[in-house]
Amino acid sequence: MFDNHKLTYLNQEGADKPLKSPVPQATLMAARAYRQQRIKEQLHKHDCAAILLYDPVNIRYALDVSNMQVWTMHNATRYALIFADGPAIMFEFAGCHHLCDGLETIDEVRNSTVWLYMSAGDRSPERLQTWSTEIDDLMRQYGGGNRRLAIDKVEPNGLKALEGLGIEFVEGQELTEQARAIKSQDELELIKWTIRVCEAGMARIYQHSQPGVTEQELWAHLHFENARSGGEWLETRLLTCGSRTNPWYQECSDYVCKEGELISFDTDMIGPYGYCADLSRAWTCGHTPMNATQQRLYRTALEQIEHNLALIQPGMSFAEFNAKSWHIPAHHVDYRYSLALHGVGLVDEWPAVPLHPDYASAQSGEFQENMTLCVESLIGEAGSESVKLETQVLVTKDGVQRLDTFPFEDV
């Protein structure tokens, strides 16, 4: 049945206007300072002089400067070098230095040396030498004799060049993931705002979930709300309808949704301030009452979410959580989602805890206070549609606090 309450998640000033963030500048500046300090703490913990960042998400975390985020994920044209006891240096490609203006996180801006083949072609070797020599000079100037350099990602030739200069490589993904895992109160305000924008987009999807609409048209409503309210991109295209919900991971298409079919989606939305709102919901096209099978699938998915939410406590190991977690019935196993939960911040983050059938090779670790997590469920069976549900939570000393409030269906 149509739920008018969901439409209250549209902009209260009117659905024809973008949402305007109430987050004060002081909160953003405090979040920046906290995040950079988290990186430096990890550098001290791992006895590294500095960290070299190429992943634009890690650069955003450490310095809060963004530049064509999706494009630079697959084109290594900008990077940052942050010292444990020295400056934070941003290397931007020419013409982009102004993007760093006014950012208190950045001590110096330099031109990046781009040596990937797409840009440099047969000049790549000489540019690589220029790049590695500059990194080496800075390590000697600010590293205090420490030659250990953490790197989050680097092309093989780059690593070989640095090691040839006597720089010791330290795998940097562990440092950045551990730094990002624990959120400050200021970060939480930024996360909550991204979720608010996401829920406005979800309300638009709900409002337009009528027979005759295509999956792509529905997905566009989330893009629209995110972009006009200051958000950035969507990591996936996971919205499907009817039989296309099973198996999961089909991307949205020009399939025309029919009355009574299930619409399931997973937002994976990188919103304002670069934070992720990763929420999943399911409802029927035309908001018709669910049939008996749809109701059973939905109740099962909700049961999994609620059971697992009730378990999480700071100090609980992932192994203990797995042992006590909701066990998926046998006839749903082949249609399961791979994860029971995962971390979330700027994007999906560490940890990733598999669903119990896949737990044998899982990582060690435990939940910590001020982690933010997404708890998930995907329920389907042979010949059925699938229900995808997901909620985003904060780990507190007393358990978890849900950060999203968009209603689940009343079944």
SULRAWO-V988246 format. One record per residue. N is the residue number from 1. PHI is phi in radians with two decimals (NA if undefined). Layout:
# SULRAWO-V988246
n:N phi:PHI
n:N phi:PHI
This chain:
# SULRAWO-V988246
n:1 phi:NA
n:2 phi:-1.09
n:3 phi:-2.05
n:4 phi:-1.10
n:5 phi:-1.05
n:6 phi:-1.09
n:7 phi:-1.30
n:8 phi:-1.19
n:9 phi:-1.39
n:10 phi:-1.17
n:11 phi:-0.94
n:12 phi:-1.16
n:13 phi:-1.44
n:14 phi:2.25
n:15 phi:-1.17
n:16 phi:-1.57
n:17 phi:-2.19
n:18 phi:-1.27
n:19 phi:-1.33
n:20 phi:-1.97
n:21 phi:-1.14
n:22 phi:-1.61
n:23 phi:-1.27
n:24 phi:-1.26
n:25 phi:-1.02
n:26 phi:-1.08
n:27 phi:-1.16
n:28 phi:-1.10
n:29 phi:-1.14
n:30 phi:-1.16
n:31 phi:-1.11
n:32 phi:-1.06
n:33 phi:-1.08
n:34 phi:-1.07
n:35 phi:-1.14
n:36 phi:-1.14
n:37 phi:-1.13
n:38 phi:-1.06
n:39 phi:-1.11
n:40 phi:-1.17
n:41 phi:-1.08
n:42 phi:-1.17
n:43 phi:-1.08
n:44 phi:-1.13
n:45 phi:-1.06
n:46 phi:-1.74
n:47 phi:0.93
n:48 phi:-1.93
n:49 phi:-1.25
n:50 phi:-2.84
n:51 phi:-2.27
n:52 phi:-1.80
n:53 phi:-1.96
n:54 phi:-1.98
n:55 phi:-1.10
n:56 phi:-1.09
n:57 phi:-1.24
n:58 phi:-1.16
n:59 phi:-1.08
n:60 phi:-1.08
n:61 phi:-1.10
n:62 phi:-1.36
n:63 phi:-2.13
n:64 phi:1.10
n:65 phi:-1.94
n:66 phi:-2.15
n:67 phi:-2.77
n:68 phi:0.81
n:69 phi:-0.95
n:70 phi:-1.18
n:71 phi:-1.07
n:72 phi:-1.35
n:73 phi:-1.17
n:74 phi:-2.12
n:75 phi:-2.32
n:76 phi:-1.38
n:77 phi:-1.96
n:78 phi:-2.56
n:79 phi:-2.77
n:80 phi:-2.32
n:81 phi:-2.19
n:82 phi:-2.09
n:83 phi:-1.66
n:84 phi:-1.09
n:85 phi:-2.30
n:86 phi:-2.87
n:87 phi:-1.33
n:88 phi:-1.86
n:89 phi:-1.97
n:90 phi:-1.80
n:91 phi:-1.85
n:92 phi:-1.78
n:93 phi:-1.31
n:94 phi:-0.93
n:95 phi:1.59
n:96 phi:-2.07
n:97 phi:-1.03
n:98 phi:-1.11
n:99 phi:-1.16
n:100 phi:-1.61
n:101 phi:-1.04
n:102 phi:1.40
n:103 phi:-1.60
n:104 phi:-1.23
n:105 phi:-1.37
n:106 phi:-1.93
n:107 phi:-1.57
n:108 phi:-2.68
n:109 phi:-2.10
n:110 phi:-2.23
n:111 phi:-1.22
n:112 phi:-1.32
n:113 phi:-1.83
n:114 phi:-1.72
n:115 phi:-2.06
n:116 phi:-1.14
n:117 phi:-1.07
n:118 phi:-0.94
n:119 phi:-1.63
n:120 phi:-1.76
n:121 phi:0.96
n:122 phi:-1.31
n:123 phi:-1.56
n:124 phi:-0.98
n:125 phi:-1.03
n:126 phi:-1.24
n:127 phi:-1.19
n:128 phi:-1.07
n:129 phi:-1.16
n:130 phi:-1.06
n:131 phi:-1.08
n:132 phi:-1.17
n:133 phi:-1.14
n:134 phi:-1.14
n:135 phi:-1.06
n:136 phi:-1.08
n:137 phi:-1.05
n:138 phi:-1.19
n:139 phi:-1.07
n:140 phi:-1.22
n:141 phi:-1.31
n:142 phi:-2.02
n:143 phi:-1.49
n:144 phi:1.08
n:145 phi:1.54
n:146 phi:-1.40
n:147 phi:-1.82
n:148 phi:-1.49
n:149 phi:-2.12
n:150 phi:-1.39
n:151 phi:-2.39
n:152 phi:-1.41
n:153 phi:-2.80
n:154 phi:-2.77
n:155 phi:-1.19
n:156 phi:-0.92
n:157 phi:-1.10
n:158 phi:-1.17
n:159 phi:-1.10
n:160 phi:-1.07
n:161 phi:-1.14
n:162 phi:-1.16
n:163 phi:-1.13
n:164 phi:-1.14
n:165 phi:-1.67
n:166 phi:1.55
n:167 phi:-1.50
n:168 phi:-1.61
n:169 phi:-1.36
n:170 phi:-2.13
n:171 phi:-1.08
n:172 phi:-1.62
n:173 phi:-1.11
n:174 phi:-1.05
n:175 phi:-1.09
n:176 phi:-1.22
n:177 phi:-1.16
n:178 phi:-1.15
n:179 phi:-1.09
n:180 phi:-1.31
n:181 phi:-1.18
n:182 phi:-1.84
n:183 phi:-1.69
n:184 phi:-1.50
n:185 phi:-1.11
n:186 phi:-1.19
n:187 phi:-1.03
n:188 phi:-1.07
n:189 phi:-1.13
n:190 phi:-1.20
n:191 phi:-1.10
n:192 phi:-1.06
n:193 phi:-1.22
n:194 phi:-1.04
n:195 phi:-1.09
n:196 phi:-1.04
n:197 phi:-1.13
n:198 phi:-1.04
n:199 phi:-1.18
n:200 phi:-1.14
n:201 phi:-1.14
n:202 phi:-1.12
n:203 phi:-1.12
n:204 phi:-1.15
n:205 phi:-1.05
n:206 phi:-1.05
n:207 phi:-1.04
n:208 phi:-1.77
n:209 phi:-1.40
n:210 phi:-2.10
n:211 phi:-0.93
n:212 phi:1.74
n:213 phi:-1.44
n:214 phi:-1.60
n:215 phi:-1.00
n:216 phi:-1.13
n:217 phi:-1.12
n:218 phi:-1.14
n:219 phi:-1.10
n:220 phi:-1.11
n:221 phi:-1.16
n:222 phi:-1.21
n:223 phi:-0.95
n:224 phi:-1.04
n:225 phi:-1.14
n:226 phi:-1.13
n:227 phi:-1.12
n:228 phi:-1.32
n:229 phi:-1.80
n:230 phi:1.67
n:231 phi:-1.41
n:232 phi:-2.08
n:233 phi:-2.70
n:234 phi:-1.99
n:235 phi:-1.24
n:236 phi:-2.40
n:237 phi:-2.34
n:238 phi:-1.69
n:239 phi:-2.45
n:240 phi:-2.39
n:241 phi:-2.35
n:242 phi:1.06
n:243 phi:-1.11
n:244 phi:-1.34
n:245 phi:-1.35
n:246 phi:-2.42
n:247 phi:-1.27
n:248 phi:-1.27
n:249 phi:1.38
n:250 phi:-1.29
n:251 phi:-1.50
n:252 phi:-1.05
n:253 phi:-2.45
n:254 phi:-1.56
n:255 phi:-1.04
n:256 phi:-1.59
n:257 phi:-1.29
n:258 phi:-1.93
n:259 phi:-0.97
n:260 phi:1.56
n:261 phi:-1.30
n:262 phi:-1.27
n:263 phi:-1.95
n:264 phi:-2.13
n:265 phi:-2.66
n:266 phi:-2.35
n:267 phi:-1.25
n:268 phi:0.78
n:269 phi:-1.73
n:270 phi:-1.62
n:271 phi:-1.83
n:272 phi:-0.99
n:273 phi:1.14
n:274 phi:1.43
n:275 phi:-1.56
n:276 phi:-1.75
n:277 phi:-2.00
n:278 phi:-2.02
n:279 phi:-2.22
n:280 phi:-2.28
n:281 phi:-2.52
n:282 phi:-2.58
n:283 phi:-2.74
n:284 phi:-1.64
n:285 phi:-1.15
n:286 phi:1.43
n:287 phi:0.99
n:288 phi:-1.32
n:289 phi:-1.02
n:290 phi:-1.16
n:291 phi:-1.33
n:292 phi:-1.05
n:293 phi:-1.18
n:294 phi:-1.06
n:295 phi:-1.07
n:296 phi:-1.13
n:297 phi:-1.09
n:298 phi:-1.15
n:299 phi:-1.09
n:300 phi:-1.14
n:301 phi:-1.08
n:302 phi:-1.16
n:303 phi:-1.07
n:304 phi:-1.08
n:305 phi:-1.00
n:306 phi:-1.15
n:307 phi:-1.07
n:308 phi:-1.24
n:309 phi:-1.04
n:310 phi:-1.22
n:311 phi:-1.46
n:312 phi:-1.19
n:313 phi:-2.46
n:314 phi:-1.09
n:315 phi:1.64
n:316 phi:-1.28
n:317 phi:-1.30
n:318 phi:-1.09
n:319 phi:-1.13
n:320 phi:-1.15
n:321 phi:-1.02
n:322 phi:-1.04
n:323 phi:-1.10
n:324 phi:-1.70
n:325 phi:-1.20
n:326 phi:-1.11
n:327 phi:-1.72
n:328 phi:-1.23
n:329 phi:-1.04
n:330 phi:-0.97
n:331 phi:-1.32
n:332 phi:-1.80
n:333 phi:-1.03
n:334 phi:-1.21
n:335 phi:-2.04
n:336 phi:-1.32
n:337 phi:-1.54
n:338 phi:-1.30
n:339 phi:-1.96
n:340 phi:-1.47
n:341 phi:-2.89
n:342 phi:-2.69
n:343 phi:-1.26
n:344 phi:-2.66
n:345 phi:-2.76
n:346 phi:-1.17
n:347 phi:-2.54
n:348 phi:-1.04
n:349 phi:-2.37
n:350 phi:-1.12
n:351 phi:-1.61
n:352 phi:-2.12
n:353 phi:-1.86
n:354 phi:-1.15
n:355 phi:-1.13
n:356 phi:-0.97
n:357 phi:-1.14
n:358 phi:-1.94
n:359 phi:-1.43
n:360 phi:-0.93
n:361 phi:-1.83
n:362 phi:-1.24
n:363 phi:-1.28
n:364 phi:-1.51
n:365 phi:2.53
n:366 phi:-2.57
n:367 phi:-1.25
n:368 phi:-2.22
n:369 phi:-1.04
n:370 phi:1.31
n:371 phi:-1.28
n:372 phi:-1.97
n:373 phi:-2.31
n:374 phi:-2.01
n:375 phi:-1.82
n:376 phi:-2.17
n:377 phi:-2.64
n:378 phi:-2.37
n:379 phi:-2.17
n:380 phi:-2.61
n:381 phi:-2.73
n:382 phi:-0.99
n:383 phi:1.37
n:384 phi:-1.82
n:385 phi:-1.39
n:386 phi:-2.08
n:387 phi:-1.87
n:388 phi:-1.97
n:389 phi:-2.25
n:390 phi:-2.81
n:391 phi:-2.30
n:392 phi:-1.94
n:393 phi:-2.35
n:394 phi:-1.89
n:395 phi:-1.44
n:396 phi:-2.00
n:397 phi:-1.12
n:398 phi:-1.84
n:399 phi:2.30
n:400 phi:-2.15
n:401 phi:-2.10
n:402 phi:-1.20
n:403 phi:-1.72
n:404 phi:-1.71
n:405 phi:-2.28
n:406 phi:-1.06
n:407 phi:-1.13
n:408 phi:-1.32
n:409 phi:-1.29
n:410 phi:-1.59
n:411 phi:-2.09
